[in-house]
Amino acid sequence: MAHEKLSPRQKMIGMMYLVLTAMLALNVSKEAVEAFRKVDNGLTLTIKNYSLKNDVIYHEFDRAAAENPTKAGKYKALAYQVKERADEAYNFIQGLKIEIIKKTEKDPETPAVNGNEVIIDKVERHIDDTNVPSEILIGANENGKANDLKALLAEYRQFLITTLDGKNPTAEEALKKSLSTEDGINRDGVKERWENLNFQTLPLVAVICILSEYQVNVRNGETEVLNYLYSQIDASSFKFTKLDAIVIPISSNYVTLGSDYEAQVFISATDSTQFPEYTVGDTKLQRDESGRGIYRIRATSTGPKKWGGIIALKAPDGSIKNYHFESSYFVGEPNVIVSPTAMNVMYAGIPNPIDVSVPGISPDKIHVKIVNGAFTTEKVKNSKGEYFKGSWAVKPNAVGQDVQVIVTADINGKPVQYAPYPFRVKSIPTPVAVFGGKSTGSISRADALVQQGVFAIMPDFDFELNYTVTGFTLFYTDKGMDIEESCASSNLTPKQKQALNGLTRGKNLMIKDIKAIGPDGRTRDLNAIVLKIN
């Protein structure tokens, strides 16, 4: 993991901090003091941003542990240990800042301190005082509270490095540098204690700024280690959304005596840098060039046949994961075969591809009759735009009544009719309406403004079907007023685009009354789209 990158603004603050420290060392006038106020305000904003970012990460730990306590619970516990130590270091420094300001201002009710918050702009009378900060932090006999701060930062730094467990050297080096408490050489070339180098005889505004810088480093170190711990939740897991052992027959689950049964065996998600090992019984299967195992056995008897084995795959942490699989096929006497290429049902109003064959019979000697449907030779595409393998296509007439495929073959000059093959008939499903590729969740304002319209998609349907949106209404609430704009096509109208321009972050955008017409000629009412603008 790389060290937390600083924004240009944060880099500018750091540069100003170094320049101003040098200017103060030269006893430059109040312009430097006022500039230090601005630097501290910038550091305070950076601290708040880190805190917000870390809160999001803690929320992700809570979610991951709720979904999988076994895998994420350990890392959530470590993350909250980091939070406890980071809060301890941050709050100790904050307490020093409050103590220095109250004692310097000689006012326990100073407006520069609001609860646990320090407001540097409200330090009025003693912003350039050099006595009280040194008195508190250095002390008369160098026994001031900077000693305690040094010990606390050293313990915190070592705790973070130990938590990284030697697995992120780049982050370790960054922590050693940002949370360093080593003694150094002063501008006179003399070795000096860390406490004196950082705090002795500096004005209040500079001391507060230095302490704020250490608070930034505390929160930054917290972020570094939290990101590392979160990455470890899945360190030994495969980087796939799903892992299943898959068996796919190359030809069919139904074979006849004297023919071959052939199947592909593979993991549904694979790593291109390694291939699994496939074992059936005591035999290791051969693999094709794509890494899939090929199982082949001659059918020598009729009836159901079961087989299975193990797929072994090396995990990212080096361990071997075994996936057991089972499958079966049936060996029968030669007979007619009718199989739907895409699915075990047919959909009304559209062509459904089928393959019809009789083993040992030429295709030109096979005749097909359809009950409750029309017979065509139309080629049909799947959802990827590829043509299904199929000799014919069937277009059912009505839903609720089975389609029957009746096959007759010319065998030795005589027509032989086989038993009808029934298929259930369903209506084609209603599509999902999307705006910017989404139907729920959130969308950035920038993405929303570049959209051209609303579209209908079929995310889980095997066929390539096109639905056309014929109208929708854009709706949102602004300043207590409901705003609606409708159109009669899939494209946004100028008024709707103008309405989108008025959206602000945090508002909800609803697109309702969406209608679309499908390839079967039916108009459908689609789901409403509700998106939060961010």
C-alpha positions, 0 to 999 in steps of 0.5 A, spaced: 500 500 500 502 506 498 503 512 503 497 517 503 498 522 498 497 529 500 493 534 496 496 540 493 493 544 498 496 540 504 503 540 500 502 548 500 500 548 508 506 544 509 511 548 505 508 554 509 509 551 515 516 550 514 517 557 511 514 560 517 518 556 522 524 559 519 521 566 519 519 566 526 526 564 528 529 570 525 524 574 529 520 576 523 514 581 525 506 579 526 505 578 518 508 571 520 504 570 526 498 571 522 500 567 516 501 561 522 494 562 523 492 560 516 496 554 516 493 552 523 486 553 520 488 548 514 491 543 518 485 543 522 481 542 516 485 536 514 484 533 521 477 533 520 477 530 513 482 524 515 477 523 521 471 523 516 475 518 511 476 514 517 469 513 520 467 511 513 473 505 513 470 503 520 463 503 517 466 498 512 469 494 517 462 493 521 459 491 514 464 486 513 464 483 520 456 483 520 456 479 513 462 474 515 464 474 522 469 469 521 473 472 516 472 479 518 471 479 525 479 479 527 481 485 523 475 489 525 477 488 532 484 490 530 481 496 527 478 498 533 484 497 537 488 502 532 482 507 533 483 507 541 490 508 540 489 514 535 484 517 539 488 517 545 494 520 542 490 525 538 486 527 545 492 528 549 495 533 543 488 536 543 489 537 551 496 540 551 493 545 546 487 547 550 492 548 556 497 552 553 491 557 550 487 557 557 494 559 561 497 564 556 490 568 555 489 567 563 482 566 561 479 559 563 473 561 559 477 564 553 473 564 546 479 560 543 476 554 546 469 551 545 468 545 548 474 540 545 475 545 539 481 550 539 479 556 534 486 559 533 483 565 530 480 567 537 486 567 540 487 575 541 492 578 546 497 573 547 498 569 540 506 571 540 507 569 547 513 564 548 513 563 555 507 559 557 508 554 551 515 553 553 513 553 561 508 547 559 512 543 554 519 544 556 519 545 564 524 549 568 528 542 569 526 539 562 521 535 565 515 538 561 509 535 558 513 534 551 516 528 554 510 525 555 508 527 548 514 524 545 513 517 549 506 517 547 508 518 539 513 513 540 509 508 543 503 509 538 508 509 532 511 502 534 504 500 535 502 501 528 508 498 525 507 492 529 500 492 526 503 492 519 506 485 521 512 487 516 507 486 510 508 494 508 515 496 508 513 503 504 508 504 510 512 503 515 518 508 513 512 513 512 510 512 519 517 512 522 518 519 518 511 522 520 511 520 527 519 521 528 521 523 535 528 523 534 533 528 537 536 532 532 541 538 530 539 545 531 541 551 527 547 552 531 550 545 529 549 542 536 545 536 538 538 538 541 533 534 544 526 533 540 522 537 545 527 543 545 527 543 537 520 543 536 517 547 542 522 551 546 521 559 546 517 558 540 510 563 540 504 560 542 501 560 534 507 556 532 507 551 538 499 550 536 501 549 529 506 544 530 501 540 535 496 540 529 501 537 524 502 532 529 495 531 530 495 530 522 500 525 522 496 521 528 490 521 523 494 519 517 498 513 520 491 511 523 488 511 515 494 507 513 494 502 518 486 501 517 487 501 509 492 495 510 487 491 515 481 492 510 486 489 505 487 483 509 480 481 510 480 478 503 488 477 502 487 469 502 481 469 498 480 468 490 479 475 487 472 473 484 465 474 485 463 467 485 467 460 485 463 454 482 465 447 480 462 447 473 460 441 468 458 442 461 457 437 456 460 438 450 454 435 446 449 432 450 447 429 457 443 424 453 448 419 449 446 412 445 450 406 445 456 406 441 457 414 441 461 418 446 460 422 452 464 428 452 464 434 458 468 440 460 470 441 467 472 447 470 472 453 475 467 458 473 472 464 475 479 462 474 486 466 474 490 467 468 496 466 471 495 458 473 490 453 471 487 448 476 488 440 477 482 436 475 481 429 478 476 424 476 477 417 481 485 416 480 485 419 473 488 426 472 484 430 466 487 433 460 486 440 459 485 444 453 489 451 452 484 455 456 485 451 462 479 447 462 479 439 464 476 434 458 472 428 461 471 423 455 468 416 456 465 411 451 458 409 453 458 401 453 451 400 457 444 403 457 442 407 463 443 413 468 451 414 469 454 418 475 461 421 475 465 426 479 471 428 482 476 434 485 478 441 482 484 443 486 486 450 485 492 454 489 489 460 493 493 467 493 496 465 500 499 459 497 494 454 500 490 449 496 483 449 495 479 443 493 472 443 490 468 437 489 463 436 483 458 431 481 454 430 475 450 425 471 448 423 464 444 418 461 445 412 456 439 410 452 437 407 445 438 411 439 432 415 439 429 422 437 432 428 440 429 435 441 432 440 445 431 448 446 438 451 445 437 457 450 432 454 455 427 449 457 421 454 456 419 458 450 417 465 450 410 468 446 411 473 441 418 471 439 422 466 435 425 461 440 431 457 437 431 449 437 435 443 435 432 437 432 436 431 430 435 423 430 441 420 431 444 416 424 438 420 420 440 426 415 437 432 417 434 433 410 430 426 412 427 430 419 420 433 418 417 438 424 410 440 426 408 445 431 402 445 435 400 452 438 406 456 434 409 457 428 415 454 425 421 458 422 428 458 420 429 465 423 436 465 426 436 468 433 441 472 437 443 471 445 444 476 450 451 477 447 449 478 440 451 471 438 447 466 434 444 460 438 446 454 435 439 451 432 436 448 426 429 451 427 425 457 431 418 456 434 414 462 435 408 460 440 401 463 439 399 463 446 401 463 453 398 458 458 398 452 453 404 448 451 407 448 445 408 441 442 414 439 437 412 433 433 418 430 429 417 425 423 423 422 420 424 418 414 427 411 416 429 406 411 424 409 406 418 409 411 415 415 416 416 414 423 413 419 428 415 420 435 412 422 441 410 430 441 415 434 446 412 439 450 415 446 452 411 451 457 410 458 454 411 464 458 410 471 456 417 475 455 419 478 462 418 486 463 425 489 462 428 494 468 429 501 466 435 505 468 438 512 468 445 512 467 446 505 468 442 505 474 435 504 477 437 505 484 442 508 489 446 514 487 449 518 481 454 524 481 451 530 479 456 530 473 454 523 470 446 525 471 447 532 467 450 528 461 445 523 460 441 523 454 435 519 456 432 513 460 433 506 457 430 499 458 435 493 459 434 485 460 440 484 465 438 476 466 435 474 460 438 469 455 435 472 448 437 479 445 431 483 446 430 490 445 425 494 448 424 502 446 422 507 452 416 511 449 415 516 455 417 517 462 416 523 467 422 526 471 420 528 478 424 531 484 422 536 490 426 543 490 425 548 496 418 545 498 416 545 491 414 538 487 417 539 480 415 534 474 416 534 467 414 529 462 416 526 455 413 521 450 420 518 448 426 515 451 430 522 450 430 527 455 426 534 453 430 541 453 425 542 459 427 536 463 435 537 462 433 544 464 430 541 471 436 536 472 441 543 472 437 545 478 439 539 482 443 539 488 447 534 491 443 530 496 437 531 493 433 525 490 431 524 483 425 520 481 423 518 474 416 515 474 411 513 469 416 509 465 413 505 459 416 501 454 414 497 448 417 490 446 418 486 440 412 482 442 408 489 441 406 489 448 407 496 452 409 495 459 409 499 465 416 499 468 419 500 475 420 507 477 428 510 478 430 513 484 437 516 485 440 520 490 445 526 487 452 526 490 
